[in-house]
Amino acid sequence: MKATDLTVLSWTLPSPEAADALLELVDAEAFVPTVWEDVETGEARLEIFLEDAARAEAVRGAVRGAAGLAGVALPEGETGTLPAADWAEAWKRFFHVERVSPRVVIRPSWEAYAAAPGEATITLDPGMSFGTGKHPTTRACLMFLDELAAGDLSRPVLDMGCGSGILAIAARKLGFTHVRGFDYDPDAVAVARANAALNGVAIPFEARDLAANLDQGAVVLANILGPVLIAHAAEVACAVLPGGALVASGILEALYPEVRAAFEAQGLRETRARTIGEWRTGLFAKPLEA
């Protein structure tokens, strides 16, 4: 895929906490924001990279709306352009082979890696879709998935909100035989399909809304923002087969009790949780039907 110039929208916020509060209310299915913390000033830089410049005004409006709901004072913001040659090569300075769980290793295509026996090596280049294995929510999901892969590998796996496809691809590489995924964003689905092909695995990825999902899995992966998980707790819980497991992520630690309560109200039970930085990921079990 040929790289194109990116439109960059950016805002300087007073703190990472202010940025996190805003991100909890941003529609992550519409665009993927990035936050950088200035360790010297304590400020946070919110950036959004768009391949389609025509979407800029709508995205600015969405960020303003989220800031208003979060009670965050949003500055005017800046708009710039990142030339294709710059961003296409800049990724290579920051992404290297990295182990994210005992058996899962992520490598960019430009670096060679000799996998040890039993390792699941995923070739994944950074793109415009969320999920390179570096974000705490993705790492926690991969850790839980690695542990779940010690059990019955014939259990069907469903990746809800697949993004780059990294979780579904990891599931196949870890030995799960039946893996499916979907995402609201057709562009993310296209990226996930390309990444699956790059890794030599066949995974059906589809474009559809979370509320319209009819698929089920004995292992369900839902790396979605906390407010979305709360709003769609019934649909997510319904996707978990009786006796199955749910990995719920994308949740700021402060909001996690509400997410847990929402799933408990649907009959799921938290068995474990993992916190990395400000983010908390839960592993839930669905009881067998009587």
C-alpha positions in Angstrom: 0.0 0.0 0.0 1.5 3.4 -1.0 1.9 5.8 1.8 0.1 9.2 1.6 0.6 12.5 3.4 -1.1 12.6 6.7 -3.1 15.4 8.2 -2.1 15.9 11.8 -4.5 17.4 14.4 -3.0 18.1 17.8 -3.9 19.7 21.1 -1.8 20.4 24.2 -3.6 19.4 27.4 -2.6 20.3 31.0 -2.0 16.7 32.1 -2.1 13.0 31.0 -5.1 12.6 33.3 -7.0 15.3 31.4 -6.1 13.4 28.1 -7.3 10.1 29.6 -10.6 11.6 30.7 -11.1 12.9 27.2 -10.1 9.6 25.5 -12.7 7.7 27.6 -15.4 9.6 25.7 -13.9 9.7 22.2 -15.4 7.3 19.7 -12.4 5.0 19.1 -14.2 3.3 16.2 -14.1 6.5 14.2 -10.4 7.4 14.6 -7.4 6.5 16.8 -5.8 9.2 19.0 -2.3 9.1 20.3 -1.1 10.8 23.6 2.4 11.8 24.4 3.4 13.1 27.8 6.0 15.8 28.2 7.9 14.6 31.3 9.4 18.1 31.8 6.2 20.1 31.8 3.7 17.5 32.8 1.6 18.4 29.8 0.1 15.9 27.4 0.0 16.1 23.6 -3.0 14.6 21.9 -2.5 13.8 18.2 -4.7 12.3 15.6 -3.3 11.3 12.2 -5.7 11.3 9.3 -5.2 9.9 5.8 -8.3 11.7 4.6 -8.0 15.4 5.2 -11.7 15.9 4.5 -12.4 14.3 7.8 -10.5 16.9 9.8 -13.4 19.2 10.7 -15.6 16.3 11.8 -12.9 14.9 14.0 -12.2 18.3 15.6 -15.9 18.5 16.4 -15.9 15.0 17.9 -12.9 15.9 20.1 -14.6 19.1 21.2 -17.7 17.2 22.1 -15.8 14.6 24.1 -13.9 17.4 25.9 -17.1 19.1 26.9 -18.6 15.9 28.3 -15.3 15.2 30.2 -15.1 18.7 31.6 -11.7 19.2 30.0 -10.7 22.7 28.8 -9.7 22.1 25.2 -7.3 24.6 23.5 -7.8 25.7 19.9 -5.4 23.0 18.6 -3.2 22.9 15.6 -3.3 21.4 12.2 -0.3 20.2 10.2 0.9 17.8 7.5 3.2 14.9 7.9 4.8 13.9 4.5 4.4 10.3 3.5 8.2 9.8 3.3 8.6 11.0 6.9 6.0 8.9 8.7 6.6 5.8 6.6 10.2 5.7 7.6 9.8 7.2 11.1 8.1 4.1 12.4 11.2 2.1 11.9 13.1 4.0 14.5 10.6 3.0 17.2 9.4 -0.5 16.4 11.7 -3.5 17.0 11.3 -7.2 17.8 9.5 -7.4 21.2 8.3 -10.2 23.4 4.9 -9.3 24.9 4.1 -12.6 26.7 6.0 -15.8 27.4 5.3 -17.2 23.9 4.1 -14.2 21.8 6.8 -12.2 20.0 5.9 -9.2 17.7 8.4 -8.3 15.0 8.2 -5.6 12.2 8.8 -6.9 8.7 12.1 -5.1 8.4 13.7 -7.0 11.3 14.7 -10.7 11.2 13.9 -13.0 14.1 14.6 -16.7 14.7 11.7 -18.1 16.7 12.3 -20.6 19.4 10.3 -23.8 19.5 6.7 -23.1 20.7 6.9 -19.3 20.2 4.2 -17.5 18.3 5.9 -14.9 16.2 3.7 -12.2 14.6 4.9 -10.0 11.8 3.1 -6.7 12.2 4.0 -3.3 10.7 2.6 -0.2 12.4 -0.3 1.3 10.4 -3.3 3.5 10.9 -5.2 0.9 12.8 -4.9 0.5 16.6 -2.9 -2.5 17.8 0.8 -3.0 17.5 1.4 -4.8 20.8 2.9 -1.8 22.5 -0.2 -0.4 24.1 -0.8 -1.7 27.6 -4.3 -2.9 26.7 -3.1 -5.0 23.8 -0.2 -6.4 25.9 -2.5 -7.4 28.7 -4.8 -9.1 26.2 -1.9 -11.0 24.6 -0.8 -12.2 28.1 -4.2 -13.5 29.0 -4.5 -15.1 25.5 -1.2 -16.9 25.9 -2.4 -18.3 29.2 -5.8 -19.4 27.7 -3.9 -21.1 24.9 -2.6 -23.6 27.4 -6.2 -25.1 27.4 -8.4 -26.6 24.7 -7.3 -25.1 21.4 -10.5 -26.3 19.6 -12.5 -23.6 21.5 -13.7 -21.0 19.0 -12.2 -17.5 19.4 -14.0 -14.2 18.6 -12.1 -10.9 18.4 -14.5 -8.1 18.9 -13.2 -4.8 17.5 -10.3 -6.5 15.8 -8.4 -3.3 14.8 -5.1 -4.4 13.2 -6.0 -8.1 13.8 -3.2 -8.7 16.2 -5.2 -10.6 18.8 -6.9 -12.9 16.3 -3.6 -13.5 14.6 -1.9 -14.3 17.9 -4.7 -16.7 18.7 -4.1 -18.6 15.4 -0.4 -18.5 16.0 -0.8 -19.9 19.5 -2.7 -22.9 18.0 -6.4 -22.0 18.3 -8.1 -23.6 15.2 -11.3 -21.6 14.9 -10.8 -17.8 15.0 -13.0 -15.0 13.7 -13.0 -11.2 14.1 -14.9 -8.1 13.2 -14.6 -4.3 13.5 -16.9 -1.4 12.9 -14.3 0.3 10.7 -14.0 -1.2 7.2 -10.5 0.2 6.9 -9.5 -1.7 10.1 -10.9 -4.9 8.6 -8.9 -4.4 5.4 -5.7 -3.9 7.5 -6.5 -7.0 9.6 -7.0 -9.1 6.5 -3.7 -7.9 5.1 -1.9 -8.6 8.4 -3.4 -12.1 8.5 -2.2 -12.8 5.0 1.2 -11.4 5.9 1.4 -14.0 8.7 0.1 -16.9 6.6 -3.0 -17.5 8.6 -6.6 -17.6 7.4 -9.0 -15.7 9.6 -12.5 -14.4 8.6 -12.7 -10.7 9.4 -15.9 -8.9 8.8 -17.1 -5.3 9.0 -20.1 -4.9 11.3 -21.4 -3.0 14.4 -20.9 -4.4 17.9 -24.6 -4.2 18.6 -25.3 -6.3 15.5 -22.9 -9.1 16.3 -24.4 -12.7 16.3 -21.2 -14.6 16.5 -20.1 -16.4 19.7 -16.9 -17.7 21.0 -15.6 -19.8 23.9 -12.8 -17.3 24.1 -14.0 -13.7 23.4 -11.5 -10.8 23.1 -12.9 -7.3 23.5 -10.2 -4.7 23.5 -12.6 -1.8 23.4 -12.9 1.4 25.4 -14.6 1.2 28.8 -17.7 3.3 28.1 -18.4 1.2 25.0 -18.1 -2.0 27.0 -20.5 -0.7 29.6 -23.0 0.4 27.0 -22.9 -2.9 25.2 -22.3 -5.3 28.1 -25.3 -7.4 27.2 -24.1 -7.9 23.6 -20.6 -8.7 24.7 -21.7 -11.1 27.4 -24.1 -12.8 24.9 -21.2 -13.5 22.6 -19.5 -15.6 25.2 -20.5 -19.3 25.1 -21.5 -21.0 28.4 -18.4 -22.1 30.1 -16.3 -19.6 28.1 -14.0 -16.8 28.9 -14.0 -13.0 28.1 -10.9 -10.8 28.0 -12.2 -7.3 28.4 -9.7 -4.4 27.9 -9.3 -0.8 26.8 -10.4 0.2 30.3 -8.9 3.0 32.4 -8.4 1.7 36.0 -10.7 4.3 37.5 -13.6 3.1 35.3 -12.9 -0.6 35.7 -15.2 -1.2 38.7 -18.1 0.1 36.5 -17.1 -2.3 33.7 -16.8 -5.2 36.1 -20.3 -4.4 37.6 -21.8 -4.3 34.1 -20.5 -7.7 33.2 -21.4 -9.2 36.6 -25.0 -8.0 36.0 -24.9 -10.1 32.9 -23.9 -13.2 34.8 -20.2 -13.1 34.2 -17.6 -13.5 37.0 -14.2 -11.8 37.2 -11.5 -14.4 37.7 -8.5 -12.2 37.4 -7.4 -8.8 36.3 -4.1 -7.3 35.1 -3.1 -3.6 35.4 -0.4 -2.0 33.2 0.1 1.7 33.8 -3.3 3.4 33.9 -5.1 0.6 32.1 -6.8 -2.5 33.6 -7.8 -5.7 31.7 -10.2 -8.3 33.2 -10.6 -12.0 32.6 -14.2 -13.1 33.1 -15.8 -16.5 33.1 -19.3 -17.4 32.0 -20.9 -20.2 34.0 -22.2 -23.3 32.3 -26.0 -23.3 31.8 -27.9 -25.5 34.2 
